[in-house]
Amino acid sequence: MCTGDDCSNGLSPLEMVRAGLAGLAAADVVGLTDRQVHDEVVALLGCVNQLDAVLAERIGSFDLRDLSEADAVRSTLSWLRVFGRMSESAASGWLGRARLLRELPLVAAAAKAGAVSSEHLAPVRRLVKEIGIAAVAEFDEALATVAGGGDPRQVGVACARIHAYVDPDGRPPDPAADFERRELSLRPVGSMLHLQGRLDPEGGAALTAAIDALMRPPGPEEERTATQRRADALVDLARGSIGTGDLPSVGGLAPCVAILITPQALIGPAQPQTAAASPSTADGGQIVGEACAGDPLTRRGVPALAQSPWLTWMGEIPAETARRIACDSIVWRIVMDPGRGLPLNVGRAYRIVPHWMRKALHARDRTCRWPGCDVPAAWCDAHHEIPWANGGPTTIEHLVNLCRYHHVLAHEGEWRISLDHTSGDVSIRRPDGRPYELGPSQPWTGTSRHGHPTHATDPPRPNAA
């Protein structure tokens, strides 16, 4: 193959690839014969594998040279996300394959020949995590042969055989090695946060003990699965740590969950959006996106999207979720320049439910007030009977403690909560309007009352609503 100026046409290999791809993209596929389509699909699949291997090789060299620093990016992984416009998982995959091929030259050669794809490399990467790259490198030639002539499943079988051969009885206990293998990754996937990791025995035991304590045995009315209860317990653990104020500050601020939301989105739409309505009224948010004369969608009559609330670490969230979080929070008023998006004024912070009112709320409720729920008050939110953003008063008579699970049901789930202002009883109605089978729950007056909600068919109590 010619390189650089040695090419007769004066093009570098990369420029020739670009020119060839441009020719392929401009070709009339409809005019190709069946045999041509068949042969080109086979050939292009090999080309994709070759390009993947060549790119992985370049990324490996880029990583070794720490070239990301020249672009003011702290790591190759971050550089791939920013300059490569990749998701974190895609960038991690590319960097992992690059480092793997750097250590397995024969597998790398098979990949550059077009015979090995990224799918073939996935089980090899898992094997490296299990037994280490030094042990896997001993089987470089065998893995290249299997991968070059088989499918990813066959490579997985070969990796399983190598694992069993190298480590038939498992590794001998090595606490130091286990500790070094600890890892935790958090990455947004769609509207959810994906957690993946592993802990050393001591750390794993500590986390399991904390989650087990927060989960508690399921009650007779428990509808959550064990995995859902475990997820809720982990969130409660984090929320409790943030709420105590014992965590170290970050950037001069106490750790918190922060939301950016427009006043219109906080209050909610006055009426449903119609086709004739201005896009700026959709859920009361400000217009975002390229809504200008040069925008191709604007020229086609497609309106810009309304600005969604923004949650730290996660990005855009539904307005209803933001309104629930704002139900019991600290609020800043920030005035923004609508044209340039620059902050013009930042008001003082104030807590919607002040600490002295929260103490009174905890003394009255002691736990989540949802009938049948006994989550401690320290883990609960102060829920406004009438939404705070809609003018609901922040008074004890209009507040109830709700755990996160039931607070979500009250907002996003559209379950209706009624608070009797004379007795303090809390009653629930399902989204379809039917009364909840449990309840009402009463304020705390001793163990004989609170924590033992009645069934809907029980005789009414003297102070029941």
C-alpha positions as CSV (number, residue, x, y, z in Angstrom):
1,M,0.0,0.0,0.0
2,C,1.3,3.5,-0.8
3,T,1.7,6.0,2.0
4,G,1.8,9.7,2.0
5,D,3.5,11.3,-1.1
6,D,4.3,7.8,-2.5
7,C,0.8,7.6,-3.9
8,S,0.7,8.1,-7.6
9,N,-2.3,10.3,-7.4
10,G,-0.9,12.4,-4.6
11,L,-3.5,11.4,-2.1
12,S,-2.8,10.0,1.4
13,P,-4.3,6.6,2.4
14,L,-6.9,8.5,4.5
15,E,-7.8,10.8,1.6
16,M,-8.1,7.8,-0.7
17,V,-10.5,6.2,1.8
18,R,-12.6,9.3,1.9
19,A,-12.7,9.6,-1.9
20,G,-13.7,5.9,-2.1
21,L,-16.5,6.3,0.4
22,A,-17.7,9.3,-1.4
23,G,-17.9,7.3,-4.6
24,L,-19.7,4.5,-2.8
25,A,-22.2,6.9,-1.3
26,A,-22.9,8.5,-4.7
27,A,-23.4,5.1,-6.5
28,D,-26.9,4.2,-7.7
29,V,-27.7,1.1,-5.6
30,V,-30.9,0.6,-7.5
31,G,-28.9,-0.1,-10.7
32,L,-26.7,-2.8,-9.1
33,T,-27.4,-6.4,-9.9
34,D,-28.3,-8.9,-7.2
35,R,-24.8,-10.4,-7.3
36,Q,-23.2,-6.9,-6.9
37,V,-25.4,-6.1,-3.9
38,H,-24.5,-9.4,-2.3
39,D,-20.8,-9.1,-2.9
40,E,-20.6,-5.4,-1.8
41,V,-22.5,-6.1,1.4
42,V,-19.9,-8.9,2.3
43,A,-17.0,-6.6,1.3
44,L,-18.3,-3.6,3.1
45,L,-18.8,-5.6,6.3
46,G,-15.1,-6.5,6.2
47,C,-14.3,-2.8,5.5
48,V,-16.2,-1.7,8.6
49,N,-14.2,-4.2,10.7
50,Q,-11.0,-2.9,9.2
51,L,-12.0,0.8,9.8
52,D,-13.0,-0.1,13.4
53,A,-9.6,-1.7,13.9
54,V,-7.6,1.1,12.4
55,L,-9.6,3.7,14.4
56,A,-9.0,1.7,17.6
57,E,-5.3,1.6,16.8
58,R,-5.3,5.4,16.4
59,I,-7.3,5.9,19.6
60,G,-4.8,3.6,21.4
61,S,-1.9,5.8,20.2
62,F,-3.8,8.9,21.0
63,D,-4.3,7.6,24.5
64,L,-0.7,6.6,25.0
65,R,0.5,10.1,24.0
66,D,-2.1,11.9,26.2
67,L,-3.1,14.0,23.2
68,S,-6.4,15.0,24.9
69,E,-4.5,17.5,27.0
70,A,-3.7,19.6,23.9
71,D,-7.5,20.2,23.6
72,A,-7.8,21.1,27.3
73,V,-9.6,17.8,28.0
74,R,-8.5,15.7,31.0
75,S,-8.7,12.2,29.5
76,T,-9.1,10.3,26.3
77,L,-12.5,9.1,27.4
78,S,-13.7,12.6,27.9
79,W,-12.2,13.7,24.6
80,L,-14.0,11.0,22.7
81,R,-17.3,12.1,24.3
82,V,-16.7,15.8,23.5
83,F,-14.8,15.8,20.2
84,G,-16.0,12.5,19.0
85,R,-19.6,13.4,19.9
86,M,-20.2,10.0,21.6
87,S,-22.1,8.8,24.5
88,E,-20.1,7.8,27.6
89,S,-20.8,4.1,27.0
90,A,-19.7,4.3,23.3
91,A,-16.5,6.2,24.2
92,S,-15.7,3.7,26.9
93,G,-16.2,0.9,24.4
94,W,-13.8,2.4,21.9
95,L,-11.1,3.1,24.5
96,G,-11.5,-0.4,25.9
97,R,-11.1,-2.0,22.5
98,A,-8.1,0.3,21.7
99,R,-6.3,-0.8,24.8
100,L,-7.1,-4.4,24.3
101,L,-5.8,-4.5,20.7
102,R,-2.7,-2.8,21.9
103,E,-1.9,-5.8,24.1
104,L,-3.0,-8.5,21.6
105,P,-1.1,-7.9,18.4
106,L,-2.3,-11.0,16.5
107,V,-5.9,-10.3,17.3
108,A,-5.3,-6.8,16.2
109,A,-3.9,-8.0,12.9
110,A,-6.9,-10.2,12.3
111,A,-9.2,-7.2,13.1
112,K,-7.2,-4.9,10.7
113,A,-7.6,-7.6,8.0
114,G,-11.4,-7.3,8.4
115,A,-12.0,-10.7,10.0
116,V,-12.7,-9.6,13.6
117,S,-15.5,-7.2,14.6
118,S,-16.1,-5.3,17.8
119,E,-18.6,-8.0,18.8
120,H,-15.8,-10.6,18.7
121,L,-13.8,-8.5,21.1
122,A,-16.5,-8.1,23.7
123,P,-16.0,-11.5,25.3
124,V,-12.2,-11.1,25.2
125,R,-12.6,-7.8,27.1
126,R,-14.7,-9.6,29.7
127,L,-12.0,-12.3,30.0
128,V,-9.3,-9.7,30.6
129,K,-11.3,-8.3,33.5
130,E,-11.7,-11.8,35.0
131,I,-8.1,-13.2,34.7
132,G,-6.0,-10.2,33.6
133,I,-4.3,-9.1,30.4
134,A,-1.1,-11.0,31.0
135,A,-2.9,-14.4,31.2
136,V,-5.0,-13.6,28.1
137,A,-2.0,-12.5,26.1
138,E,-0.7,-16.1,26.3
139,F,-3.6,-17.1,24.1
140,D,-3.3,-14.2,21.6
141,E,-2.7,-16.6,18.6
142,A,-5.5,-19.0,19.5
143,L,-8.0,-16.1,20.0
144,A,-7.0,-14.6,16.7
145,T,-7.6,-17.9,14.9
146,V,-11.0,-18.5,16.6
147,A,-12.2,-14.9,16.1
148,G,-10.9,-14.7,12.5
149,G,-12.9,-17.8,11.5
150,G,-15.9,-17.9,13.9
151,D,-18.7,-15.8,15.2
152,P,-18.9,-13.9,18.6
153,R,-20.6,-16.9,20.3
154,Q,-17.6,-19.2,19.4
155,V,-15.2,-16.6,20.8
156,G,-17.3,-16.5,24.0
157,V,-16.9,-20.3,24.3
158,A,-13.2,-20.1,23.7
159,C,-12.9,-17.4,26.4
160,A,-14.9,-19.6,28.8
161,R,-12.5,-22.5,28.1
162,I,-9.4,-20.3,28.7
163,H,-10.9,-19.0,32.0
164,A,-11.6,-22.5,33.2
165,Y,-8.1,-23.7,32.2
166,V,-6.2,-20.7,33.7
167,D,-8.3,-20.5,36.9
168,P,-10.0,-23.8,37.5
169,D,-10.5,-23.3,41.2
170,G,-10.9,-19.6,41.2
171,R,-8.4,-17.1,42.5
172,P,-7.0,-17.5,45.9
173,P,-8.3,-14.8,48.3
174,D,-6.4,-11.6,47.9
175,P,-8.0,-8.7,49.8
176,A,-5.6,-6.1,48.3
177,A,-6.4,-7.2,44.8
178,D,-10.1,-7.3,45.5
179,F,-9.9,-3.7,46.8
180,E,-8.1,-2.5,43.7
181,R,-10.8,-4.0,41.5
182,R,-13.5,-1.9,43.1
183,E,-15.4,0.3,40.6
184,L,-18.6,2.2,40.2
185,S,-20.0,3.9,37.0
186,L,-23.1,6.1,36.9
187,R,-24.4,7.2,33.5
188,P,-27.7,8.5,32.3
189,V,-29.5,6.2,29.9
190,G,-32.6,7.9,28.5
191,S,-34.6,9.2,31.5
192,M,-32.9,6.8,34.0
193,L,-29.5,6.5,35.7
194,H,-27.7,3.3,35.0
195,L,-25.5,2.0,37.9
196,Q,-22.8,-0.6,37.4
197,G,-19.9,-1.6,39.6
198,R,-18.4,-3.9,42.2
199,L,-17.1,-3.5,45.7
200,D,-14.6,-5.3,47.9
201,P,-16.1,-7.6,50.5
202,E,-16.0,-5.1,53.4
203,G,-17.5,-2.3,51.3
204,G,-20.1,-4.6,49.8
205,A,-21.1,-5.8,53.3
206,A,-21.4,-2.2,54.5
207,L,-23.6,-1.2,51.6
208,T,-25.7,-4.4,51.8
209,A,-26.3,-3.9,55.5
210,A,-27.4,-0.3,55.0
211,I,-29.8,-1.1,52.2
212,D,-31.2,-4.1,54.1
213,A,-31.9,-1.9,57.1
214,L,-33.8,0.6,54.9
215,M,-35.7,-2.0,52.9
216,R,-37.3,-3.6,55.9
217,P,-39.5,-6.7,55.5
218,P,-42.3,-6.2,52.9
219,G,-45.8,-5.6,54.4
220,P,-49.0,-7.3,53.2
221,E,-49.8,-4.4,50.9
222,E,-46.4,-4.1,49.4
223,E,-46.6,-3.9,45.6
224,R,-42.9,-3.2,44.9
225,T,-40.5,-5.9,43.8
226,A,-37.4,-6.7,45.8
227,T,-35.3,-4.9,43.2
228,Q,-37.5,-1.9,43.3
229,R,-37.4,-1.8,47.1
230,R,-33.6,-2.2,47.0
231,A,-33.4,0.8,44.5
232,D,-35.6,2.9,46.8
233,A,-33.4,2.0,49.8
234,L,-30.3,3.1,48.0
235,V,-31.9,6.4,47.1
236,D,-33.1,6.9,50.7
237,L,-29.5,6.3,51.8
238,A,-28.3,9.1,49.5
239,R,-31.1,11.5,50.4
240,G,-30.5,10.9,54.1
241,S,-26.8,11.6,53.7
242,I,-27.5,14.9,51.8
243,G,-30.2,15.9,54.3
244,T,-28.0,15.6,57.4
245,G,-25.6,18.2,56.1
246,D,-22.6,16.0,57.1
247,L,-21.2,15.6,53.5
248,P,-18.3,17.7,52.4
249,S,-19.0,20.8,50.3
250,V,-18.4,20.7,46.6
251,G,-17.2,23.9,45.0
252,G,-18.1,25.8,48.1
253,L,-21.7,24.5,48.2
254,A,-23.3,21.8,50.2
255,P,-24.2,18.7,48.0
256,C,-27.8,19.1,46.7
257,V,-30.1,18.1,43.9
258,A,-30.7,21.2,41.9
259,I,-33.3,22.0,39.2
260,L,-33.5,24.9,36.7
261,I,-37.1,25.5,35.9
262,T,-39.0,28.5,34.5
263,P,-41.8,30.0,36.6
264,Q,-44.4,29.1,33.9
265,A,-43.3,25.4,34.0
266,L,-43.3,25.5,37.8
267,I,-46.9,26.7,37.9
268,G,-48.0,24.4,35.1
269,P,-49.9,25.1,31.9
270,A,-53.1,27.0,32.1
271,Q,-54.7,24.9,29.4
272,P,-53.6,22.1,27.0
273,Q,-51.5,23.2,24.1
274,T,-53.3,23.5,20.8
275,A,-51.9,23.4,17.2
276,A,-52.7,27.1,16.8
277,A,-51.2,28.1,20.1
278,S,-47.7,29.7,20.3
279,P,-45.0,27.2,21.0
280,S,-43.8,29.4,23.9
281,T,-47.0,28.3,25.9
282,A,-46.2,24.5,25.8
283,D,-46.2,23.6,29.5
284,G,-45.3,27.3,30.2
285,G,-41.7,26.9,29.3
286,Q,-39.4,29.2,27.3
287,I,-38.6,28.4,23.7
288,V,-35.4,26.5,23.2
289,G,-33.6,25.2,20.1
290,E,-32.8,26.9,16.8
291,A,-36.0,28.9,16.3
292,C,-34.6,31.4,13.7
293,A,-35.0,32.1,10.0
294,G,-31.9,30.0,9.1
295,D,-33.1,26.9,10.9
296,P,-34.4,24.3,8.4
297,L,-37.2,23.1,10.8
298,T,-38.4,26.6,11.3
299,R,-38.6,27.0,7.5
300,R,-40.8,23.9,7.4
301,G,-43.1,25.4,10.0
302,V,-41.9,23.1,12.9
303,P,-42.1,25.1,16.1
304,A,-39.3,25.1,18.7
305,L,-39.6,22.9,21.8
306,A,-40.5,24.4,25.2
307,Q,-37.7,24.5,27.6
308,S,-37.8,21.5,30.0
309,P,-36.7,21.6,33.6
310,W,-33.0,20.7,34.0
311,L,-31.9,18.4,36.8
312,T,-28.2,18.3,37.8
313,W,-26.4,15.1,36.7
314,M,-29.4,13.9,34.7
315,G,-30.4,16.6,32.3
316,E,-34.0,17.3,31.2
317,I,-36.8,15.9,33.3
318,P,-40.7,16.2,33.0
319,A,-42.2,19.3,34.4
320,E,-44.4,17.3,36.8
321,T,-41.3,15.6,38.3
322,A,-39.7,19.0,38.8
323,R,-42.9,20.3,40.5
324,R,-42.8,17.4,42.9
325,I,-39.2,18.1,43.8
326,A,-39.9,21.8,44.3
327,C,-42.7,20.9,46.7
328,D,-40.1,20.9,49.6
329,S,-37.0,22.7,48.6
330,I,-34.8,25.8,48.7
331,V,-35.6,28.3,46.0
332,W,-33.5,31.0,44.3
333,R,-35.0,33.5,41.9
334,I,-32.7,33.9,38.9
335,V,-33.6,36.5,36.2
336,M,-32.3,35.4,32.8
337,D,-31.8,37.4,29.6
338,P,-34.2,35.7,27.2
339,G,-32.1,36.6,24.2
340,R,-28.6,35.6,25.4
341,G,-29.4,33.2,28.2
342,L,-27.2,35.2,30.7
343,P,-28.2,35.6,34.4
344,L,-29.1,39.2,35.1
345,N,-30.0,38.9,38.8
346,V,-29.9,36.2,41.5
347,G,-32.2,36.6,44.5
348,R,-31.6,35.3,48.0
349,A,-32.4,31.7,48.8
350,Y,-35.3,30.7,51.0
351,R,-36.7,27.4,52.0
352,I,-40.3,26.7,51.1
353,V,-40.9,24.7,54.3
354,P,-38.7,26.3,57.0
355,H,-36.9,24.2,59.6
356,W,-39.2,25.1,62.5
357,M,-42.3,24.1,60.5
358,R,-40.6,20.8,59.5
359,K,-39.9,20.0,63.2
360,A,-43.6,20.6,63.9
361,L,-44.6,18.4,60.9
362,H,-42.3,15.6,62.1
363,A,-43.7,15.8,65.6
364,R,-47.2,15.5,64.3
365,D,-46.7,12.8,61.6
366,R,-43.6,10.9,62.8
367,T,-43.7,8.8,59.6
368,C,-45.0,9.0,56.0
369,R,-48.7,9.7,56.3
370,W,-49.7,7.4,53.5
371,P,-51.9,4.8,55.1
372,G,-49.9,1.7,55.8
373,C,-46.5,3.3,55.3
374,D,-44.0,3.6,58.2
375,V,-41.0,5.3,56.5
376,P,-39.5,7.6,59.2
377,A,-40.2,11.4,58.9
378,A,-36.5,12.1,58.5
379,W,-36.7,10.3,55.1
380,C,-39.8,12.1,54.0
381,D,-40.7,15.2,52.0
382,A,-43.2,17.9,53.1
383,H,-46.0,17.6,50.6
384,H,-48.3,20.6,49.9
385,E,-52.0,19.6,49.8
386,I,-52.4,22.5,47.3
387,P,-49.3,22.8,45.1
388,W,-47.0,25.5,46.5
389,A,-46.4,27.0,43.0
390,N,-50.2,27.4,42.6
391,G,-50.5,29.5,45.7
392,G,-50.9,26.6,48.2
393,P,-50.2,27.9,51.8
394,T,-47.1,26.6,53.6
395,T,-48.8,25.9,56.9
396,I,-48.9,22.8,59.1
397,E,-52.6,22.4,58.3
398,H,-51.8,22.1,54.6
399,L,-48.7,19.9,54.8
400,V,-48.2,16.2,55.2
401,N,-45.1,14.0,55.3
402,L,-44.7,11.7,52.3
403,C,-41.9,9.3,51.5
404,R,-40.4,9.6,48.1
405,Y,-42.3,6.6,46.7
406,H,-45.7,8.0,47.8
407,H,-44.7,11.5,46.9
408,V,-44.2,10.4,43.3
409,L,-47.6,8.7,43.3
410,A,-49.2,11.9,44.5
411,H,-47.7,14.0,41.7
412,E,-46.8,11.9,38.7
413,G,-49.2,9.1,39.6
414,E,-52.2,11.4,40.1
415,W,-53.3,9.7,43.3
416,R,-55.3,12.3,45.3
417,I,-54.5,13.1,49.0
418,S,-57.1,14.7,51.3
419,L,-56.1,16.2,54.6
420,D,-58.8,16.9,57.1
421,H,-57.9,20.2,58.7
422,T,-59.8,19.5,62.0
423,S,-58.8,16.0,62.7
424,G,-55.5,15.8,60.8
425,D,-56.6,12.5,59.1
426,V,-55.2,11.7,55.7
427,S,-57.4,9.9,53.1
428,I,-56.3,8.7,49.7
429,R,-58.2,8.2,46.4
430,R,-56.9,6.2,43.5
431,P,-56.3,7.9,40.1
432,D,-59.7,6.6,38.9
433,G,-61.4,8.3,41.9
434,R,-62.0,5.1,43.9
435,P,-61.2,5.3,47.7
436,Y,-58.0,3.7,48.8
437,E,-58.6,0.4,50.7
438,L,-56.4,1.5,53.6
439,G,-57.0,4.6,55.8
440,P,-57.5,7.2,56.7
441,S,-54.2,7.6,58.6
442,Q,-54.2,9.7,61.7
443,P,-51.7,12.1,63.4
444,W,-49.4,10.5,65.9
445,T,-51.0,10.2,69.3
446,G,-49.2,7.1,70.5
447,T,-48.5,3.6,69.2
448,S,-52.1,2.6,69.7
449,R,-53.2,4.9,66.9
450,H,-50.6,5.8,64.3
451,G,-49.2,3.0,62.1
452,H,-52.4,0.9,62.2
453,P,-54.6,2.3,59.5
454,T,-58.1,0.9,59.2
455,H,-59.5,-0.8,56.3
456,A,-62.0,1.1,54.2
457,T,-64.8,-1.3,55.2
458,D,-64.1,-0.8,59.0
459,P,-66.6,1.2,61.1
460,P,-65.7,4.9,61.0
461,R,-63.9,6.3,64.0
462,P,-65.3,9.3,66.0
463,N,-62.8,11.7,64.5
464,A,-62.5,10.2,61.0
465,A,-63.1,12.5,58.1
